């Protein structure tokens, strides 16, 4: 079946031209699958945003390739017109105009422009059914019904709304803003829904789960008290109340039970389960070890079952689940049998093999994806923060933190803070000088070739980014080496300077523990547990929020436990000689090493010229044979996909 992408790809059929100038105001080219197909055809996409940056990219990487006809360039412009491009490009390039209005002319382009590629796929299938006007309202109605399968006019009571929202939020479905507001407006017309915070629970998964959590706690508490007072004989409506009636509904309860098993709802503490029916026990905290083993087995079965891993979204979801699973394994280490540990090890090996294969063809499209509605790669983060910025913003980079460590940290913070979790992709090679520097520059590594092997320019790069986004460098702070010793707020610049609007903070405790680990990830788990109990991180977060900062927490790369396969003895031939990565200035040197040692010759997407990268395979390292370390640099799932978390204070 043809798709909307085929109509775009038709502009770039063989024989390919050397240079295409593309006007793309609707961001049609910023689609993961389409970018991959264009790259497979031999086209290199270059965004034209800042003329100076573009000239640098062109002169450094494109001019020679165009002249010797070894490359085909697609120069993408966000504007409607191409006339502002340099004359030499206008003269040499072939013009292409891409518009949503030409793909779906009968619908409102304003509404359709908010859909992502996957949603456009579904719209393309049903588009011929549309016969209405091109108004915003009619378009919203059609897309909600046909693309998202939401018969909103049938949602007229709390149970129907809960069924819809459980399915929506558990699967991570997000409606474009216009459709969301249209749906909220329609639901507000239903009198039976007036008692619910409709706007909050429709818009935000976090708000919805918090609402269910509160209602579950309130219902259990109320019912428990009434049981003590001997009110079991009351009629059902009076006995249970509205909330418990909703939970007991046969079409709602399976969703609630599943969320407790997933860990998205927390079991309530302080309730005597023996006083309540057995069906409620899944949501009552009683035996921590049994509950966590139940959660681990549930996750393990789910991950072994597999799901769609064809794009970066599937891998993000999988990385978050696997991080939770491995955290529970480390926490329950002495409680697990050999078979469970064997299954987890086999799962990890299979996941890393599949992920490495996907990285070789799917990763290269990610740098060009948009930073909205949320960042995809770490260098997108400051651009996202600038878009979301209303007053003061703090970005805390916990160096070396994988999703495994994040789950351990989250458990220490979740009683006092709300945490909206997402994931982002680190830059490969997953080392600090490459990936952390990408965070603080807001640029891919090919734009900082002179500092690729050092972090000494991070502070100035961070301040320059915000100066270019209309924030005086006097109002921007950057500090690293945080997390050690006893916490003292007077040592934190961001907390001492009242004029600070933007704060960059590097907490490198985990990275230091990692490089000093002699007991593998099990030892790191114990060290982090001790560090968290001392309260440094919690106190820092608490003070940043108290000072009015909008706080985001992320990492530059994760880590993996690896076994040595033997050292590579090459003297000074490699620029960088890490345990899991080596960077050469010459591709032939890299290829020679790749032939002699089991490894991945990384294609070098987004890296400066003269950066030929050799990566150790998952679970292996270029150190003495059989020696065990915890390190980073490669393309395992735990190293590449890291947390990106919005932290807010939990209301009473």
C-alpha positions in Angstrom: 0.0 0.0 0.0 1.3 3.5 -0.9 1.7 6.1 1.8 2.1 9.8 2.1 5.9 9.3 2.2 5.8 7.8 -1.3 4.6 11.1 -2.7 7.5 12.9 -1.0 10.1 10.3 -2.0 8.9 10.7 -5.6 10.8 14.0 -5.7 14.0 12.2 -5.1 13.8 9.3 -7.5 16.8 8.1 -9.5 18.8 9.6 -11.1 19.6 11.7 -8.0 20.7 15.3 -8.4 23.7 16.7 -6.6 21.8 19.3 -4.6 18.1 19.7 -3.6 16.7 22.9 -2.0 13.6 21.9 -0.1 11.1 24.2 1.5 9.4 22.3 4.3 7.4 24.6 6.6 5.3 21.6 7.8 8.3 19.6 8.9 7.4 16.6 6.7 11.0 15.7 6.3 11.5 15.4 10.1 9.9 11.9 10.1 12.1 9.1 11.3 11.1 6.5 8.6 11.3 9.1 5.8 14.7 10.3 6.9 15.9 6.7 7.0 14.6 6.1 3.5 16.2 9.3 2.1 19.5 8.3 3.7 19.2 4.8 2.2 18.9 6.5 -1.2 22.2 8.2 -0.6 20.9 11.7 0.4 22.4 13.7 3.3 20.0 16.1 4.9 21.5 19.4 6.1 19.2 21.9 7.9 19.6 25.6 6.9 19.0 27.5 10.2 21.9 29.7 11.0 23.9 30.8 7.9 27.3 30.7 9.7 26.7 27.2 11.1 25.5 26.0 7.7 28.5 27.4 5.9 30.8 25.6 8.3 29.0 22.3 7.8 29.0 22.8 4.0 32.7 23.8 3.6 33.8 21.1 6.1 31.8 18.2 4.9 29.9 18.8 1.7 31.7 20.9 -0.8 34.3 18.3 -1.7 31.7 15.5 -1.8 29.5 17.5 -4.2 32.3 18.4 -6.5 33.5 14.8 -6.9 29.8 13.6 -7.0 30.3 11.2 -4.1 27.3 12.7 -2.2 23.8 14.1 -2.7 22.8 16.9 -0.5 19.2 17.8 0.6 19.2 21.3 2.0 16.1 21.7 4.2 14.6 25.1 4.8 11.8 25.6 7.4 10.5 28.8 5.6 7.9 28.9 2.8 10.4 30.6 0.5 13.9 29.6 -0.6 14.8 33.1 -1.8 17.0 33.9 1.2 19.4 31.1 0.4 22.9 32.1 -0.9 23.0 32.7 -4.6 25.4 29.9 -5.4 23.0 27.4 -4.0 20.0 28.9 -5.7 21.9 28.6 -9.0 23.1 25.0 -8.5 20.2 23.4 -6.6 16.8 21.9 -7.7 13.9 23.4 -5.8 11.3 21.2 -4.1 8.2 22.5 -2.2 6.7 20.1 0.4 3.3 21.0 1.9 0.7 19.2 4.0 -2.0 20.9 2.1 -1.0 19.0 -1.0 -1.2 15.7 0.8 -4.5 16.2 2.7 -6.2 19.2 0.9 -9.7 18.6 2.3 -8.5 18.9 6.0 -7.4 21.9 8.0 -3.6 22.1 7.5 -3.3 23.7 11.0 -4.6 20.7 12.7 -3.0 18.1 10.5 0.4 19.7 11.0 0.3 18.7 14.7 0.3 14.9 13.8 3.5 12.9 13.8 4.5 10.4 11.1 2.7 7.4 12.6 -0.5 9.4 13.0 -0.2 10.6 9.4 0.1 7.0 8.3 -3.3 6.2 9.9 -4.8 9.4 8.5 -3.6 8.5 5.0 -5.5 5.1 5.2 -8.9 6.7 6.1 -8.5 10.1 4.3 -10.7 9.2 1.4 -13.6 8.7 3.7 -13.7 12.4 4.6 -16.4 14.5 2.9 -16.8 17.3 5.4 -15.6 20.9 5.4 -11.9 21.9 6.0 -12.6 23.7 9.3 -10.6 23.1 12.4 -13.6 21.7 14.3 -14.6 19.2 11.5 -11.0 18.1 11.1 -10.6 17.5 14.8 -13.8 15.5 14.9 -12.7 13.3 11.9 -9.2 12.7 13.2 -10.3 11.8 16.8 -12.9 9.3 15.5 -11.0 7.8 12.6 -7.3 8.1 13.5 -7.4 7.8 17.3 -10.6 5.8 17.5 -12.2 8.0 20.1 -16.0 8.0 19.9 -16.1 10.9 22.3 -19.9 11.4 22.0 -20.4 8.1 23.8 -18.3 9.1 26.8 -21.0 10.4 29.1 -20.2 9.0 32.5 -17.1 8.5 34.8 -16.7 4.8 34.0 -16.6 5.4 30.3 -14.0 8.2 30.7 -11.9 6.0 33.0 -11.8 3.2 30.5 -10.7 5.5 27.8 -8.0 7.2 29.9 -6.6 4.0 31.3 -6.1 2.8 27.7 -4.7 6.1 26.5 -2.2 6.8 29.3 -1.1 3.2 29.9 -0.1 2.9 26.2 1.5 6.4 26.2 -0.8 7.9 23.6 -0.6 11.6 23.3 -3.1 13.7 21.4 -1.9 16.8 19.5 -2.7 20.0 21.4 -5.6 21.1 19.3 -7.3 17.7 19.4 -6.8 17.5 23.1 -8.5 20.8 23.7 -11.3 19.9 21.3 -11.9 16.7 23.3 -11.7 18.4 26.6 -14.3 21.0 25.4 -16.7 18.2 24.4 -16.3 16.3 27.7 -16.9 19.4 29.7 -20.4 19.5 28.3 -21.3 16.2 30.1 -22.8 17.0 33.5 -21.9 13.6 34.9 -18.2 14.4 34.5 -18.3 17.7 36.4 -16.9 16.0 39.5 -13.7 15.0 37.7 -10.6 17.2 36.9 -11.2 16.5 33.2 -8.6 18.8 31.7 -5.7 17.6 33.9 -6.4 13.9 33.6 -6.9 14.0 29.9 -3.8 16.1 29.2 -1.2 14.5 31.5 -0.4 10.8 32.2 1.3 11.9 35.4 -1.8 13.8 36.5 -4.1 10.9 35.7 -2.0 8.3 37.6 -1.7 10.7 40.5 -5.5 11.2 40.5 -6.1 7.4 40.5 -3.5 7.0 43.2 -5.2 9.5 45.4 -8.7 8.1 44.8 -7.5 4.6 45.5 -5.9 5.7 48.8 -9.0 7.7 49.9 -11.3 4.9 49.0 -9.4 2.2 50.9 -9.0 4.4 53.9 -12.7 5.3 54.0 -13.8 1.8 53.4 -11.4 0.4 56.1 -12.8 2.9 58.6 -16.4 2.0 57.7 -15.6 -1.7 58.1 -14.3 -1.0 61.6 -17.5 0.8 62.4 -19.6 -2.2 61.3 -21.2 -0.6 58.2 -20.9 -3.7 56.0 -24.7 -4.0 55.9 -25.1 -0.7 54.1 -26.5 -0.7 50.5 -23.7 -1.0 48.0 -23.9 2.6 46.8 -23.6 3.9 50.3 -21.1 1.3 51.4 -18.5 1.9 48.7 -19.1 5.4 47.6 -18.5 6.8 44.1 -14.7 6.1 43.9 -14.9 2.4 45.1 -17.9 1.8 42.8 -15.7 3.0 39.9 -12.8 0.8 40.9 -15.1 -2.3 41.3 -16.6 -1.9 37.9 -15.7 -5.0 35.9 -14.5 -2.9 32.9 -12.3 -0.6 35.0 -10.7 -2.9 37.6 -8.5 -5.0 35.1 -6.9 -1.7 34.1 -6.2 -0.7 37.7 -4.8 -4.1 38.6 -2.5 -4.0 35.6 -1.1 -0.6 36.6 -0.3 -1.9 40.1 1.5 -4.9 38.4 3.4 -2.4 36.1 4.5 -0.2 39.0 2.7 2.8 37.6 0.5 2.8 40.7 2.0 2.4 44.1 0.5 0.0 46.7 -1.0 1.9 49.6 0.7 1.6 53.0 -0.9 1.7 56.4 -4.0 -0.3 55.5 -4.8 -3.7 57.1 -5.5 -5.9 54.0 -7.1 -8.5 56.2 -10.1 -6.2 56.7 -10.7 -5.8 53.0 -11.7 -8.1 50.2 -9.0 -10.1 48.4 -9.5 -8.3 45.1 -8.1 -5.1 46.7 -4.9 -6.7 48.0 -3.0 -6.1 44.8 -3.2 -2.4 45.7 -2.2 -2.7 49.4 1.4 -2.8 50.6 2.0 -5.9 52.8 5.1 -8.0 51.8 7.7 -5.8 50.0 9.9 -8.7 48.8 6.9 -10.7 47.5 5.5 -7.7 45.7 8.8 -6.8 44.1 9.3 -10.3 42.9 5.8 -10.3 41.5 6.6 -7.0 39.7 10.0 -8.4 38.4 8.3 -11.6 37.0 5.6 -9.5 35.4 8.2 -7.3 33.7 10.3 -10.3 32.6 7.4 -12.0 31.0 6.3 -8.8 29.2 9.9 -8.1 27.9 10.3 -11.7 26.8 7.0 -11.3 24.8 8.4 -8.4 22.8 6.8 -5.5 21.1 7.4 -3.2 18.2 11.1 -2.2 18.0 11.1 -0.8 14.5 11.7 2.9 15.6 13.3 4.9 18.4 10.1 5.2 20.3 9.9 1.4 20.7 13.4 1.3 22.0 12.9 4.1 24.4 10.0 2.3 26.0 12.0 -1.0 26.1 15.0 0.7 27.7 12.8 2.2 30.5 11.2 -1.3 31.1 14.5 -3.1 31.1 16.1 -0.5 33.4 13.3 -1.2 35.9 13.7 -5.0 35.6 17.5 -4.9 36.1 17.1 -2.5 39.1 14.8 -5.0 40.7 17.2 -7.9 39.9 20.0 -6.0 41.8 17.7 -5.2 44.7 16.4 -8.7 45.0 19.7 -10.4 44.2 19.7 -12.9 47.0 16.0 -13.7 46.6 16.1 -14.8 43.0 16.6 -18.3 41.7 19.1 -19.4 39.1 16.5 -19.8 36.4 15.2 -16.2 36.8 18.8 -14.8 36.6 19.4 -17.0 33.5 16.3 -15.6 31.8 17.3 -12.0 32.6 20.8 -12.6 31.2 19.4 -14.2 28.1 17.0 -11.3 27.6 19.8 -8.8 28.0 22.0 -10.5 25.5 19.1 -10.7 22.9 18.1 -7.1 23.5 21.6 -5.8 23.0 22.1 -7.8 19.8 18.9 -6.5 18.4 19.6 -2.9 19.5 23.1 -2.9 18.0 21.6 -4.0 14.7 19.0 -1.3 14.9 21.6 1.3 15.8 23.6 0.7 12.6 20.7 1.7 10.4 18.2 3.6 12.6 20.4 5.8 14.7 21.6 8.2 12.0 18.1 9.6 11.5 17.7 10.7 15.1 19.9 13.9 15.1 17.6 15.6 12.6 14.4 14.8 14.4 12.7 17.8 16.1 13.2 18.5 19.8 9.4 18.9 20.3 7.2 17.6 21.7 10.2 16.2 23.7 13.9 15.8 23.0 15.1 12.6 21.2 18.8 13.1 21.6 20.8 14.7 24.3 21.9 17.7 22.2 18.1 18.5 21.8 17.7 19.1 25.5 18.8 22.8 25.8 16.6 23.6 22.8 13.6 21.9 24.5 14.4 23.8 27.8 14.5 27.1 25.9 11.1 26.4 24.4 9.6 25.4 27.8 11.3 28.1 29.7 9.0 30.5 31.6 11.3 31.8 34.3 14.2 29.9 35.9 15.5 26.5 34.6 18.0 24.1 36.0 19.4 21.1 34.1 21.1 18.5 36.4 23.3 16.0 34.5 24.0 12.9 36.6 27.1 11.7 34.8 27.0 8.0 33.9 23.5 7.3 35.1 21.7 4.6 33.2 18.0 3.7 33.6 19.1 1.0 36.1 20.6 3.6 38.5 17.7 6.0 37.8 15.2 3.5 39.1 17.2 3.2 42.3 17.3 7.0 42.6 13.6 7.4 41.9 12.7 5.1 44.7 14.6 7.4 47.1 12.8 10.5 45.8 9.3 9.4 44.9 7.7 10.1 48.3 8.5 13.8 48.0 8.7 14.6 44.3 6.7 14.0 41.1 8.9 12.7 38.3 7.7 12.8 34.6 10.0 10.2 33.0 11.2 10.0 29.4 14.3 8.8 27.7 16.8 10.3 25.3 19.6 8.9 23.1 23.2 9.7 24.0 25.8 10.4 21.3 28.0 7.6 20.2 30.7 7.0 21.3 29.0 7.2 24.7 31.8 9.0 26.5 31.7 12.2 28.5 33.7 14.4 26.2 31.3 13.6 23.3 27.9 13.1 24.8 28.0 15.5 27.8 29.6 18.2 25.6 26.7 17.7 23.2 24.3 18.5 26.0 25.9 21.7 27.0 26.6 23.0 23.5 23.2 22.0 22.1 25.0 20.8 19.0 26.0 17.4 17.4 29.7 16.5 17.9 30.7 17.4 14.3 30.3 21.1 15.3 32.8 20.9 18.2 35.8 19.0 16.5 38.5 20.9 18.4 37.2 19.9 21.8 35.9 16.4 21.0 38.4 14.8 23.4 38.0 17.2 26.4 35.3 18.8 28.5 37.2 22.0 29.3 34.9 24.2 27.2 31.6 23.1 28.6 31.0 26.1 30.8 31.6 28.6 28.0 29.6 26.6 25.5 26.6 26.4 28.0 26.7 30.2 28.5 27.1 30.8 24.8 24.1 28.7 24.0 21.9 30.8 26.3 23.4 34.0 25.2 22.4 33.1 21.7 18.9 32.6 23.1 18.6 36.1 24.7 19.8 35.2 28.2 22.8 37.2 29.5 25.7 35.0 30.4 25.7 36.8 33.8 22.4 35.0 34.5 23.8 31.6 33.6 25.7 29.3 35.9 27.6 26.1 35.2 29.3 23.9 37.9 30.5 20.3 38.0 32.1 17.9 40.5 28.9 18.0 42.6 27.6 15.1 44.7 30.6 14.3 46.9 30.9 14.9 50.6 28.4 16.6 52.8 25.8 18.7 51.1 26.2 22.5 51.7 24.0 24.8 49.7 26.5 27.7 50.1 28.8 25.8 47.7 26.2 25.8 44.9 26.6 28.8 42.6 23.0 28.6 41.3 21.6 28.9 44.8 23.9 31.8 45.8 23.3 34.1 42.9 19.9 35.6 43.0 20.1 36.7 39.4 20.6 33.2 38.1 18.0 32.2 35.4 19.7 29.2 33.9 21.7 26.6 35.9 23.7 23.8 34.5 24.9 21.3 37.2 27.0 18.1 36.8 26.7 15.5 39.6 29.4 13.0 38.8 29.1 10.6 41.8 27.8 7.7 39.7 30.6 8.1 37.1 33.2 8.1 39.8 31.7 5.0 41.5 31.5 3.3 38.1 35.2 3.8 37.3 36.2 2.6 40.7 33.9 -0.4 40.9 35.6 -3.7 41.7 32.3 -5.6 42.5 30.5 -4.8 39.2 27.0 -3.3 39.1 26.2 -5.1 42.4 28.8 -3.1 44.1 27.7 0.2 42.5 24.1 -0.5 43.7 25.3 -0.8 47.3 27.4 2.4 46.9 24.6 4.4 45.4 22.2 3.2 48.2 24.7 4.6 50.8 25.1 7.8 48.9 21.3 8.3 48.6 20.9 7.7 52.3 23.2 10.6 53.0 20.7 12.9 51.3 23.0 15.0 49.1 20.9 14.6 45.9 17.5 15.0 47.7 18.7 18.2 49.4 20.1 19.7 46.2 16.8 19.0 44.4 14.8 20.4 47.3 16.8 23.6 47.3 16.6 24.1 43.5 12.8 23.7 43.6 12.5 26.0 46.6 14.4 28.7 44.7 11.9 28.5 41.9 13.9 26.5 39.3 12.0 24.4 36.8 14.2 21.3 37.2 15.1 18.6 34.7 17.4 15.7 35.3 19.3 13.7 32.7 22.5 11.8 32.0 25.2 11.9 29.3 25.5 8.2 29.0 24.8 5.0 30.9 27.1 2.1 31.7 27.5 -1.6 31.2 29.2 -4.4 33.1 31.8 -6.0 30.7 34.4 -8.7 30.6 37.9 -8.2 29.1 38.7 -9.8 25.7 42.3 -8.6 25.6 44.1 -5.3 25.3 44.7 -3.6 22.0 48.4 -2.7 22.0 48.9 0.2 19.5 50.8 2.9 21.5 49.7 6.3 20.4 47.8 5.3 17.2 44.4 5.9 18.8 43.3 9.4 19.9 41.1 7.9 22.7 41.8 4.6 24.3 38.8 3.7 26.5 37.8 0.3 27.9 34.9 0.0 25.4 35.8 2.5 22.7 38.8 3.6 20.7 38.9 6.6 18.4 41.4 6.8 15.5 42.3 9.7 13.2 42.6 7.3 10.3 39.9 4.9 9.1 42.5 2.3 7.9 43.9 2.1 11.4 40.5 1.6 12.8 39.7 -1.1 10.2 42.9 -2.9 10.9 42.1 -3.1 14.6 38.5 -4.2 13.8 39.9 -7.2 11.8 42.2 -8.2 14.7 39.6 -7.9 17.5 35.9 -8.7 18.0 34.3 -5.3 17.7 32.0 -2.9 15.8 33.4 -0.5 13.3 31.0 2.4 14.0 30.0 4.4 10.9 30.6 7.7 12.8 27.2 9.4 12.3 27.4 13.0 13.3 31.1 13.0 14.2 33.8 15.2 12.8 36.1 14.0 10.1 39.1 12.2 11.4 37.0 10.4 14.0 37.0 6.7 13.2 35.4 4.8 16.0 35.9 1.2 17.1 33.4 -0.1 19.7 33.6 -3.2 21.9 30.7 -5.6 21.5 28.0 -5.7 24.3 29.4 -7.2 27.5 33.0 -7.0 26.3 35.9 -4.6 26.9 39.4 -3.9 25.5 41.1 -4.9 28.8 42.9 -8.0 30.2 41.0 -11.2 29.4 38.4 -12.2 32.0 38.8 -9.0 34.0 35.5 -7.4 34.9 34.7 -3.7 34.8 31.7 -1.3 34.6 32.3 1.1 31.8 30.8 2.9 28.9 31.5 4.0 25.3 29.6 1.4 23.3 26.2 0.9 21.9 24.4 -1.3 24.4 20.9 -0.4 25.4 22.0 0.6 28.9 24.8 2.9 27.6 22.8 4.7 24.8 19.3 5.4 26.1 19.4 7.5 29.3 16.7 9.2 31.5 15.3 12.6 30.9 13.1 13.5 33.9 11.0 16.6 34.8 11.1 16.9 38.6 8.4 18.8 40.6 7.5 19.0 44.2 4.7 16.6 45.2 1.7 18.5 46.6 0.1 17.5 49.9 
